[in-house]
């Protein structure tokens, strides 16, 4: 079984390389010609762990800029193209529609040309049904998104708790072999045994964003409770309270900590997409918008909290300002927001120089707040004065 991946970005290349490591020939496509050339030369510039080693070891892997070649040659055709957020919180799926058009062009005038199109990009509920309706009847459409975090994509793919698989319920028999193929593929990729959850296309799209909406709710609940305890004079008991609540098996300890709010390129987007979808259904009050509001309120609380904790009025030190330690992504970084909120309130900050970050992140901070207030250092041991370390 030859596997095609259209869209070989951060997630796409990780998934493709794991498919190849599982024993399948893989053909990926991407619009960036220089990137495709680098992949064929077995080199990639990435901060994702393991990716370079996986690429170096491939035997049956090729990259191209031709989506139609991927469609023509491969048995399972995945697309993992970007679906950025729109202003209303929903997803811009125009890149997926471009892949749909490539399918239509490739299959134009060809009768009984069966293909299996697996959409791994996050989409709005109902989008996959529209893609299916626009394609020739011989193209089976499946929805198979991943639950990953940037900076640990390979690990997350190997250790997933669930494989979410949406498809047409009828006729199920015609989908059965493809479902078996996808299930067996994950069995080879994973180091743990994930549960395959099958449902309709739209239900699967709702499930994808609903999972992350629940996680943002749990994070926001823990932070709201921590803020409440601090305001009530019980700030030194936040951990004790959350540990006690997490012991309850109905709740659990994961994502139940007091700290910075949720951020990065996944959780905020899925949370807002769920809220936007619920609003379109007439649900004026829904968890998506509520948790976003709590996340923002908590960010405002944290800046005042750290200012109050810094009794000596020392410069604040940040070991990282990316959304998660070890990544180069500052999209919706709550760490970066805390840094800028403190600067807005007149504080001085030291930031460890993380050379994975775009230098513009640092130059923009210095340009806005000045060299006297923002200093980029190689680590806290290089600071020759008292500093207040922000523990994130």
Residue pairs with C-beta under 8 A, 6 or more apart in sequence:
1 24
1 75
1 76
1 181
1 185
2 24
2 25
2 26
2 27
2 73
2 74
2 75
2 76
3 16
3 19
3 24
3 25
3 26
3 27
3 74
3 75
3 76
3 78
3 185
4 26
4 27
4 28
4 29
4 70
4 71
4 73
4 74
4 76
4 77
4 78
5 12
5 13
5 15
5 16
5 19
5 26
5 27
5 28
5 29
5 70
5 78
5 79
5 80
6 12
6 28
6 29
6 67
6 70
6 71
6 77
6 78
6 79
6 80
6 81
6 99
6 102
7 29
7 30
7 79
7 80
7 81
7 82
7 95
7 99
7 121
8 16
8 28
8 29
8 30
8 35
8 36
8 39
8 63
8 80
9 30
9 80
9 81
9 82
10 46
10 48
10 150
10 153
11 80
11 120
11 146
11 148
11 153
12 28
12 30
12 78
12 80
12 81
12 120
13 28
13 39
13 44
13 46
13 51
13 55
14 48
14 51
14 148
14 153
14 154
14 157
15 78
15 80
15 120
15 146
15 157
16 26
16 28
16 61
17 26
17 51
17 54
17 55
17 58
17 61
17 154
18 54
18 154
18 157
18 158
18 189
19 26
19 185
19 189
20 26
20 54
20 58
20 59
20 60
20 61
21 54
21 57
21 58
21 189
22 185
22 188
22 189
23 188
24 60
24 185
25 60
25 61
26 58
26 60
26 61
26 62
27 61
27 62
27 63
27 64
27 69
27 70
27 73
27 74
28 39
28 61
28 62
28 63
28 64
28 70
29 36
29 63
29 64
29 65
29 66
29 67
29 69
29 70
30 36
30 39
30 63
30 65
31 65
32 65
33 65
35 63
36 63
36 64
36 65
38 44
38 45
39 55
39 61
39 63
40 62
40 63
42 55
42 56
42 58
43 52
43 55
44 51
44 52
44 55
46 52
47 151
47 326
47 327
47 328
47 356
48 150
48 151
48 153
48 154
49 151
49 152
49 154
49 155
50 154
50 155
51 154
54 154
55 61
64 70
67 99
67 102
68 102
68 105
68 106
70 77
71 77
71 102
71 103
71 106
71 107
71 115
72 106
75 116
75 181
76 116
76 118
76 178
76 181
76 182
76 185
77 115
77 116
77 117
77 118
78 118
78 119
78 120
78 144
79 96
79 99
79 117
79 118
79 119
79 120
79 121
80 120
80 121
81 95
81 96
81 98
81 99
81 121
82 95
82 121
83 91
83 92
83 93
83 95
83 96
83 121
83 122
83 123
84 91
84 92
85 91
85 92
85 269
85 272
85 273
86 92
88 276
89 269
89 272
89 273
89 275
89 276
89 288
90 124
90 273
90 276
90 277
91 122
91 123
91 124
91 127
91 269
91 273
93 121
93 123
93 124
93 127
95 121
96 119
96 121
96 123
96 127
96 131
97 131
100 131
100 134
100 135
103 115
103 117
103 135
103 136
103 139
104 134
104 135
104 136
107 113
107 115
107 136
107 138
107 139
112 138
113 136
113 138
114 138
114 139
114 140
115 138
115 139
115 140
116 139
116 140
116 142
116 178
117 131
117 135
117 139
117 140
117 141
117 142
118 142
118 143
118 144
118 182
119 128
119 131
119 141
119 142
119 143
119 144
119 145
120 144
120 145
120 146
121 145
122 145
122 208
122 209
122 269
122 270
122 273
123 143
123 205
124 205
124 273
124 277
125 202
125 205
125 206
125 209
125 277
126 202
126 205
127 205
128 141
128 143
128 166
128 201
128 202
128 204
128 205
129 201
129 202
131 141
132 139
132 141
132 168
132 201
135 141
140 167
140 168
140 174
140 175
140 178
141 167
141 168
141 201
142 165
142 166
142 167
142 175
142 178
142 182
142 201
143 164
143 165
143 166
143 167
143 201
143 204
143 205
143 208
144 163
144 164
144 165
144 166
144 182
145 164
145 204
145 208
146 156
146 157
146 160
147 156
147 160
147 161
147 162
147 164
147 208
147 211
147 212
148 156
148 157
148 266
149 156
149 264
149 266
149 324
150 264
150 265
150 266
150 323
150 324
150 327
150 329
151 324
151 326
151 327
151 329
157 189
157 190
158 189
158 190
158 191
158 192
159 190
159 191
159 192
160 186
160 190
160 192
160 194
161 192
161 194
161 195
162 194
162 195
162 196
162 197
163 182
163 183
163 186
163 194
163 195
163 196
163 197
164 197
164 204
164 207
164 208
165 179
165 182
165 183
165 196
165 197
165 198
165 199
165 204
166 198
166 199
166 200
166 201
166 202
166 203
166 204
166 205
167 175
167 178
167 179
167 198
167 200
167 201
168 175
168 200
168 201
169 200
179 198
183 196
186 194
186 196
187 193
197 207
199 207
206 274
206 277
208 270
209 270
209 271
209 273
209 274
209 277
210 274
211 270
212 266
212 267
212 270
212 271
212 274
213 270
213 271
213 274
213 275
213 287
213 288
213 291
215 255
215 262
215 267
216 262
216 267
216 268
216 270
216 271
216 288
216 291
216 292
216 295
217 287
217 291
218 254
218 255
218 256
219 255
219 261
219 262
219 267
219 291
219 295
220 261
220 262
220 290
220 291
220 294
220 295
220 298
221 256
222 242
222 255
222 256
222 257
222 258
223 258
223 259
223 261
223 294
223 295
223 298
224 294
224 298
225 238
225 241
225 242
225 245
225 258
226 235
226 238
226 242
226 258
227 297
227 298
227 301
229 235
229 237
229 238
229 241
230 238
230 301
230 305
234 241
238 258
239 258
242 256
242 257
242 258
243 253
245 251
245 256
246 252
246 253
246 256
247 253
259 392
260 299
260 302
260 334
260 335
260 338
260 392
261 295
261 296
261 298
261 299
261 334
262 268
262 271
262 295
262 334
263 323
263 331
263 332
263 333
263 334
263 335
263 337
264 323
264 324
264 329
264 331
264 332
264 333
265 323
265 329
265 331
265 332
268 292
268 295
268 332
271 288
271 291
271 292
272 288
272 292
273 288
274 286
274 287
274 288
275 286
275 287
275 288
275 289
275 292
276 288
278 286
278 288
279 286
279 289
295 334
299 334
299 337
299 338
299 341
300 341
302 338
302 341
303 338
303 341
303 342
303 344
303 345
304 345
306 316
306 338
306 342
306 388
306 390
307 342
307 345
307 347
309 388
310 316
310 347
310 388
312 386
312 388
314 385
314 386
314 387
314 388
315 347
315 348
315 349
315 350
315 375
315 383
315 385
315 387
315 388
316 339
316 342
316 347
316 348
316 349
316 350
316 387
316 388
316 389
316 390
317 349
317 350
317 351
317 352
317 380
317 383
317 387
317 388
317 389
317 390
318 335
318 339
318 349
318 350
318 351
318 352
318 390
318 392
319 325
319 352
319 380
319 389
319 392
320 326
320 335
320 352
320 354
320 392
321 330
321 333
321 335
321 336
321 339
321 351
321 354
321 357
321 361
322 328
322 329
322 330
322 333
322 335
322 336
322 354
322 356
322 357
323 329
323 330
323 331
323 332
323 333
323 334
323 335
323 336
325 392
327 356
328 354
328 356
328 357
328 358
330 336
330 357
330 358
330 361
335 392
336 361
338 390
338 392
339 349
339 351
339 365
340 365
342 349
343 349
343 365
343 368
343 369
343 373
343 374
347 373
348 372
348 373
348 374
348 375
349 373
349 374
349 375
350 375
350 376
350 377
350 380
350 383
350 387
351 362
351 365
351 374
351 375
351 376
351 377
352 376
352 377
352 378
352 379
352 380
353 362
353 376
353 377
353 378
362 374
362 376
365 374
366 374
366 376
377 383
380 387
380 389
